[in-house]
Amino acid sequence: MPAAVSAADANREFSKLLRRVRQGQVFVITSHGQAVAKIVPISGDDKVRAAARTTLFKRLRGQRGGNVGRWTRDELYDR
């Protein structure tokens, strides 16, 4: 079970928190008692991330491109 840490505590003790994550611990960050994020060691997710990337690229290769028409540079940016 991941340890729960408030957002305020995580902010104050971020360096310590990262050291513990590097050691393999997992933390759930809470805001006003509600879970909002999870901090996990990155090395444990490499296989999952690679499988997800492979699946995504396979799906994208199978999709046809659409004609979206022409646009100006200004239309690409919201102001």
Secondary structure, 3 states (H helix, E strand, C coil): CCEEEEHHHHHHCHHHHHHHHHCCCCEEEEECCEEEEEECCHHHHHHHHHHHHHHHHHHHHHCCCCCCCCCCCHHHCCC
